[in-house]
Amino acid sequence: MCGIVGYVGSSKKSANSEGEKRAVRVVLGGLRRLEYRGYDSAGIAVLAGSGISSRKRAGKLANLELLLDSDPLPAAAVGIGHTRWATHGSPTDANAHPHLADNGGLAVIHNGIIENCGPLRGRLIDGGHEFLSETDTEVAAALLAENYRRAAESPANGDALAVAMRRTCAQLEGSFTILAVHREHPGLIVAARRNSPLVVGRGDGENFLGSDVSGFIDFTRRAVELGQDQVVSLTADEVVITDFRGEPAAGTEFTVDWDAAAATKDGYPSFMAKEIQEQPEAVRRTLQGRLDTDGSLSLGQLGISDQTLAGIRKIIIVACGTASYGGQIAKYAIERWCRIPVEVDFAHEFRYRSPLLDDRTLVVAISQSGETMDTLMAVRYAREQGATVLAICNTVGATIPRESDGVLYTHAGPEVAVASTKAFLTQVTAGLLLALHLARLRKSGPPLEISAAARELSRIPEKIRLVLTTEDQIAALAESMAGERAVLFIGRHVGHPVAMEGALKLKELAYIHAEGFAAGELKHGPIALIEPSQAVVVIVPSLAGSPILHAKMISTIQEIKARGGRVIALVEEGDDVTGAWADALLTVPSTIPLLAPLLTTIPLQLFAAHLAGAKGLDIDQPRNLAKSVTVE
Ligand code: F6R
């Protein structure tokens, strides 16, 4: 949510090796990679001999690029850039970042929400400050300018900008990453973070800042994750970190282990198309070193002792959106195999309902980004209440795994498309691995079924590959449905969360009203929505694996048909019953029922992507959305 980039080079380097446009080039490149975090508007400020110059534009980054072509920024070795997901104030040129203060001498960009911006704004207006935008960021800029003028009066404050940043942060409430440059400090960026991510990239004679490493992955893999409530002063040669009181502090150093090419489209029409195709490999990587083909399992260092896990009495899974559907699938497996009660809660609901937690409760927080604020707050709450927290996360070193007791990384690789695909499949895989691990530790559940499930899980990447070969059939179906006004999705058992995920994908990508229901619930109300031609996607349980549920689903299909509905049935290979009732039939390879979501979700992802494509929509950056929702 909002992408932030900073760059400090030496003027020597910028003149010699990269020409005069190094800062603009680096910052713009970083913004292109971070645009997935928000794309309502974008802006850049550079700090050159002449002071601060900035350009900003509402709309996608391409609009800013056009502006820079017609009105270029001056040569500079220092720059900051921002791509916005609007919170305070609509997406206009005026509300785009950077925001200037101190008579144009200070430029600020920000990610997050400043919760006390109302009273601060009022006080600053009373003091004579005039605001040009509706944003909370401009309030932070004005406050920083005020603190800067005070700090700069004292000759002892050679680092007046950092002093002012610390004072400002102490006055702000909410979540923020703030970057600032000041014309009186050429060659310096000062940045701070609370509850919002910021990573430093260490280069050779140059340094970088990014909301995540993709902001600078083209230039360096040496990274430092800033801790909570830290301020960093960045020059071309130095990275100085303190806490908000000015005490020396350190971030967490790490080496980025993925290639810059992993975050490119690599010839695919969209990141989403590429990420869907990467799913066999993503799931294989999640299983690698953890599960052998003979079903033997070793989860390695989870960070939580076997003794603690063996003593767990209750599990609560917290997550949002797609990740929460992954959690619902894990619930079925954990309850069946481990005989532990599992609740699944949206992270934003969890801590406000007074959940019952104790030291024998395991809270599993699922998050692709590891930065989702709702989920992070649930993690903090759970730990305060004495529960043990395990993160299932795709982003190494992100805040949620860092603040949890243990972590199971999903290794899906960077997911750039806003709609989650490969991350979801690997979250489901991780949930199943956790269920198998707990079952073995606790010696619970039906042993033959559990061993068979473990062996079958190791074969899943190959079966995912087979599902992907049916893309042309799904594309043709989706294209024929581009005029649809509403689509319903129904499933039973683990097919229910799959139905909800299918509906979410269609809503967010194709802007079509879609709902996912438990099929058994249809007759208790939603069946009123069925009118002639209403399309219903039915995730049909396995005929061989769940004959009773299959028979019940056939009855539901008949009820839909009797009211004129159109049925698109998603069945398992070998199902020779459903076809007689379906208007369209999609088939996936057979597997054991608890693993089926790893296959049945894929046609629904392809369906949504192709339908959105047929409507000419932006598949990677759907309207109003952003990846990594770092506000509550
Ligand atoms: C939908 C989607 C979102 C995310 C949700 C949680 O396609 O991607 O619903 O799943 O915002 O994000 P993470 O997993 O980063 O916590």
Boltz pocket constraint, residues with backbone or C-beta under 6 A from the ligand:
constraints:
  - pocket:
      binder: B
      contacts: [[A, 320], [A, 321], [A, 322], [A, 323], [A, 324], [A, 366], [A, 367], [A, 368], [A, 369], [A, 370], [A, 371], [A, 372], [A, 375], [A, 418], [A, 419], [A, 420], [A, 421], [A, 504], [A, 508], [A, 626], [A, 628], [A, 629]]
      max_distance: 6.0
